[in-house]
Amino acid sequence: MAHVTREQLDRLLEQALLADDHGDLARRLEALAEAYVSGDISRAAILVLAAEEWRQAGQPAYALDCFQRAIDDGGEVGVDPRAGIADTLFELEQPEEARRVIEAIAAGDVTPATALLLTETLVAYGDLRQAHLWATEGAHRAAKDSGEHTALLRARYRIRVDLGLPEDELDALLDATH
């Protein structure tokens, strides 16, 4: 049973970065989540980190399992784990299932960080129109002058250029952040 501190997690991530072994880090993060009792970071957040490491290790099935366990845990996370599930499903060439997950996310309260991840996912898989909608919604929800707000505005602007859309009032906000 473990109390997990941010410092402890940072050390683990740093060691794994130096070793460049995503599979090992994913296993260690899962073990940490299993031993979790309390901490500065939630068990769900640790499971999301493990899922991302499994993806980096080329193990999407393990990633999906960790994302689902994070959802089941219900702890605080920065990004809705379902966004990671959708991204992984696209990676596995299951776009219809990924879109169903995204629709379920849209039905709830979406954080700017989740909107940003979904924007990036949809751009990566060629759905610029939906990516534009997510970037716009995320930009409206993000705190002005935050990193997320700027990232969403930038992503949205690039998408608008790719779609051949004229500049609008949100694009003007991006000019104001420089």
C-alpha positions in Angstrom: 0.0 0.0 0.0 1.5 3.3 -1.1 1.0 7.0 -0.7 2.0 8.5 -4.0 3.6 11.9 -4.1 4.2 14.1 -7.2 7.9 13.9 -6.5 7.9 10.1 -6.4 6.1 10.0 -9.7 8.4 12.6 -11.3 11.4 10.4 -10.2 9.8 7.4 -11.8 9.1 9.2 -15.0 12.6 10.7 -15.1 14.2 7.2 -14.7 12.1 5.7 -17.4 12.8 8.6 -19.7 16.5 7.9 -19.4 16.0 4.2 -19.9 13.7 4.8 -22.9 11.6 1.8 -22.1 7.9 2.6 -22.3 6.7 -0.9 -21.6 8.7 -1.1 -18.3 7.4 2.3 -17.3 3.8 1.3 -18.1 4.2 -1.8 -15.9 5.7 0.2 -13.1 2.9 2.8 -13.3 0.3 0.0 -13.2 2.1 -1.5 -10.1 2.0 1.9 -8.5 -1.7 2.3 -9.2 -2.4 -1.2 -7.8 -0.5 -0.3 -4.5 -2.1 3.1 -4.3 -3.8 4.1 -1.1 -3.6 7.9 -1.3 -1.5 10.6 -2.8 -1.0 14.0 -4.5 -2.1 12.5 -7.8 -5.1 10.2 -8.2 -5.0 6.5 -9.1 -7.0 7.3 -12.2 -4.3 9.8 -13.3 -1.6 7.2 -12.8 -3.6 4.7 -14.9 -3.9 7.3 -17.7 -0.1 7.8 -17.6 0.3 4.0 -17.8 -2.1 3.9 -20.7 -0.1 6.5 -22.6 3.1 4.6 -22.0 1.5 1.3 -23.2 0.5 3.2 -26.4 4.1 4.4 -26.8 5.2 0.8 -26.3 3.0 -0.4 -29.1 0.5 -2.2 -26.9 -2.9 -0.6 -27.6 -4.9 -3.4 -25.9 -3.1 -2.7 -22.6 -3.6 1.0 -23.1 -7.4 0.5 -23.6 -7.5 -1.5 -20.4 -5.7 1.2 -18.4 -7.9 3.9 -19.8 -11.0 1.9 -18.9 -9.7 1.2 -15.4 -9.1 5.0 -15.0 -12.7 5.6 -15.9 -13.9 2.9 -13.5 -11.7 4.4 -10.7 -13.4 7.8 -11.2 -10.5 9.7 -9.7 -9.5 13.2 -10.9 -7.7 13.3 -14.2 -6.6 16.3 -16.4 -8.1 14.8 -19.6 -11.1 12.5 -19.9 -9.7 9.0 -20.3 -12.3 8.4 -23.0 -10.4 10.8 -25.2 -7.4 8.4 -25.0 -9.7 5.5 -25.8 -11.0 7.3 -28.9 -7.5 8.1 -30.0 -6.4 4.5 -29.5 -9.4 3.2 -31.4 -8.5 5.4 -34.4 -5.0 4.0 -34.2 -6.5 0.5 -34.3 -8.5 1.5 -37.4 -11.8 1.4 -35.6 -13.1 4.9 -36.5 -16.8 4.3 -36.1 -16.2 3.1 -32.5 -13.9 6.0 -31.9 -16.6 8.4 -33.1 -19.2 6.8 -30.7 -16.8 7.4 -27.8 -16.3 11.1 -28.9 -20.1 11.5 -29.1 -20.4 10.2 -25.6 -17.8 12.7 -24.4 -19.6 15.5 -26.2 -22.7 14.7 -24.2 -21.0 15.7 -20.9 -19.0 18.6 -19.5 -15.8 18.8 -21.5 -12.6 20.4 -20.2 -10.4 22.4 -22.5 -7.6 19.8 -22.1 -10.0 17.1 -23.3 -11.1 19.3 -26.2 -7.5 19.9 -27.2 -6.7 16.2 -27.2 -9.8 15.5 -29.3 -8.9 18.3 -31.7 -5.4 16.8 -32.1 -6.8 13.3 -32.6 -9.3 14.4 -35.2 -6.7 16.4 -37.1 -4.3 13.4 -37.1 -7.1 11.2 -38.5 -8.2 13.7 -41.2 -11.5 15.0 -39.7 -10.8 18.7 -39.9 -14.4 19.8 -39.6 -15.0 18.0 -36.3 -11.5 19.1 -35.1 -12.5 22.7 -35.8 -15.7 22.3 -33.7 -13.8 20.8 -30.8 -11.1 23.5 -31.0 -13.7 26.2 -31.1 -15.6 24.8 -28.1 -12.4 24.3 -26.2 -11.2 27.8 -26.8 -14.6 29.2 -25.6 -14.3 27.1 -22.4 -10.5 27.7 -21.7 -9.4 30.4 -19.3 -8.2 33.3 -21.3 -4.4 33.6 -21.5 -3.9 30.0 -20.3 -1.6 27.7 -22.2 -4.6 25.5 -23.1 -6.4 28.6 -24.5 -3.4 29.5 -26.7 -2.9 25.9 -27.8 -6.6 25.6 -28.8 -6.5 28.9 -30.6 -3.4 27.9 -32.5 -4.8 24.5 -33.5 -8.1 26.1 -34.5 -6.3 28.7 -36.7 -4.2 26.0 -38.5 -7.4 24.0 -39.1 -9.2 27.0 -40.4 -6.3 27.7 -42.8 -6.4 24.1 -44.0 -10.1 24.3 -44.5 -9.8 27.6 -46.4 -11.9 29.5 -43.9 -11.4 33.3 -43.4 -10.1 34.7 -40.1 -12.7 35.4 -37.5 -12.9 37.0 -34.0 -11.3 34.0 -32.3 -8.3 34.1 -34.7 -7.9 37.8 -33.7 -7.5 36.6 -30.1 -4.5 34.5 -31.2 -2.9 37.7 -32.6 -3.4 39.3 -29.2 -1.6 36.5 -27.3 1.7 37.1 -29.1 
